[in-house]
Amino acid sequence: MYSRILLAIVLFISSNAPAVSSSRTKPTFDVYRFNSVDFITKDTTDSDDFTPFNYTGPVTHITCPKGKCANGYVCVNGYCSDCISTSQCIEENSQQVCKYMISNGGLLPYGLCAHKHLFNAKFTLYDGLSFSIFFVAAAISAGGGVGGGGIFVPVLILVARFTTKEAIPLSNTLVAGASVANLIQNFGKKRPRNPTKTLIDFSTALLIEPLTLLGTTIGVFLHQIFPGYLIILLLAIAMGATTIKTTTKGIQTYKKERAADEERFLLASSLSLNDESIKAQYPWADIVQLILILAVSTTISTLRGGDGSPSLIGILQCSPLYWIFTVVLFPLIILFSIFAGWRMLKRNQIELDKGIKMPGDILWSAKKILLVGIFSLFAGVLASLLGVGGGLIKAPVLLELGLSPDVTAATSSYMILFTSLSSSIQYLLLGRLILDYGLIFFFIGIVASFFGQTALNWMVSKYNRKSYIIFVIAAVIGLSTLLLMVTEVLSFIGSGGSDKFTWICDSAPS
């Protein structure tokens, strides 16, 4: 009894003391940011919970009739409350712990439930199972250059027991790791039929990626506005149609590979052209321009905030400055894309005049460039609206344009690298990335991608079937669609089935 009274006195003093006093009380604690609130990084267990005997934590005015609360709260006597013990959190999610908050350098005896850390907590069955799934999924996705985010996010939520806000940043680290490995493997390669060109189509990436990036900005807003049932419906229609279309493309390509002797002859003869004496021309200007565009976009997004992330410079959502930062990229990217399209037409004509256009290359025209621009913008909108990776949409578009499957996979993975790294950096700066899990996932993505890419390349080379790449893309899209549908439906049911459109500024701080 006396020890509990003494403990309560210590807590009271530490909660009102300056930072120095707090550090003396718990010197091993570090602070990190979770949803813009300071928390203690130490994952507590019942043995090291240090809360007063009869403390219940601050209680909100939000009721929890179903016994569940969102945003890290726990249900206490019918109301959503801060947690005071890890045992309260694991009743809902065995992967969560109660993370105590600090205020003005002092430790508070309550906090919010959040996913445990990896390095200073027990490694669980959920961790092992999810790591295994991630390795297999990343290995398969790497061959098609589609990232795998549509698989990673549902597995992070359903198996690893992360919340959606925790899962999306971690998914980006997996995709980034896989894309880094793909870039290392593909950067020095040349196209089998045209050794003067790189396997990655850097020029096409420069045309597509900026407009896709612009579309994601629109998609983020629509995701906050649209009700859950509409997102589920759009997900089923868009991704279902994409799966069917890509599978059909794979079957058609497979039949051509089996039936066309002329095609096999061209493939065999083209390999003899791919000797080391012929050097591919790297369009360094295109590479640098894309890096600069994404760097500027990342900087603006980080400074602006939004979509659940705070602004680094304190810009309030829906304030005039917020909208200025939002629309500033629109005219710049549109003008740049017009210039990039004009350059693409000129380059296409030069290649035609020199006779270096080969089967599997895109024959560009003004109409095709316009359509690609529209599809790229639409792909970005769908990617962020439906929560799928851009590669799941861009790869099928590249295939429909007539790009060779191996070039499609390499180019799609190259584009994904920039967006996934950009997102990961933003989440890291904003404190929304669980760093220890993120590092492990990044490493898993690298290793699995090397394994998967090597295995698929061996199969394609051995059996002379590039259609295998298309089938991998179709399989990843189909599985992603199924998993995302399950996740969205569960989320829709858990939220009470909201069927209303919501303006993004309704919940913005004034």
C-alpha angles and dihedrals in degrees: 000000000000091000091055092050090049090049091051090051091051091050092049092051094045093049091057099035126097122259094273093059091047093051091052091052095050108012096171096060122105126189127236134172123254118176089339093304126111115244138175113253095215110105106224128216128192089267094059100034104121104193128135114267097248100030116129102178128237112315122216125213090246114110123215106204091165091049093248133109132187133222096041098304125132128217113252120174092338096311133095110252141172114266124250098182138036089230088069091056099046091057086074101026124012090203094061132088133188109259113200120226129227128214124195090346093307125115116243121210093233140051145151132288113256137161115283122251119253105222099046099037139063116287105237138200088253089058094050094046094047093046090054092049091048092053093051094042093048091048092052096042092049092065092058095040092231099126099229098239090135088063099036098055096053091045091049089053102037101034109019090040098228121150118248092256090052095042100054096058091046091050088056091056090053091049091045092052092049091047092051090054091047091051092051091051098042105035097083096040127106129211112267094226096039114030091180088073131065121245089240111069097221094175093055090047090054090053096047108033102061092051091046088053090052090051092054089061090057092043092054091057093046091050089059093045103044120081118243097254092056092051090050091050094048091046092054094047100042100040094037091054091046091052092051093045094049093046090051090050090052093050091049092050092047092053091050091050091052099042107035113082089179091058091052090049091052091050092050095046093045091059090065089060092058097083126143093251091070111077122204117232113240113209094218092172090060091048094050093046093053091048091052094048093051092044091054092045092049092049093050093046092049093049093045100045122189135135090080094314124110123236116254090221098040100260110165118228113260093012117134091256090051092057092045090055089046099053099034093088096050100077092036095054094042092052091045091050091052089053092046091050091051090051090049091055092050092048091047092054092049091052091049091050091050092046095234096126108113135186107280093039121108115252100216126210133169090256093049092049090051091050092047090052092052093045091048091053090046091048091055091049092050094044094058097031094053097032095240127134117264090237091066088065104028096052094059090047091054090049091052090052088061099255114153113260094241092050090046092054093047094045095045091051090049091054092046090054093065097046095044093048091045091052093045091053091049093050091047093051091047093049095242096119120090094223103203094050089042093056093049092047091049089053092046089052092053097047095041092047092053089050096045096043092049093048094049093045089053092051093047091049096044097047097027091231117139087170087080088072091055091049090052090052091049092048093051092047092049095047091045091052092051095047094044090049090054091047094047093047092050090047091049092051093044092052091055095258101281110202099182133105111238127202111227093231095056091087097031117121115254 
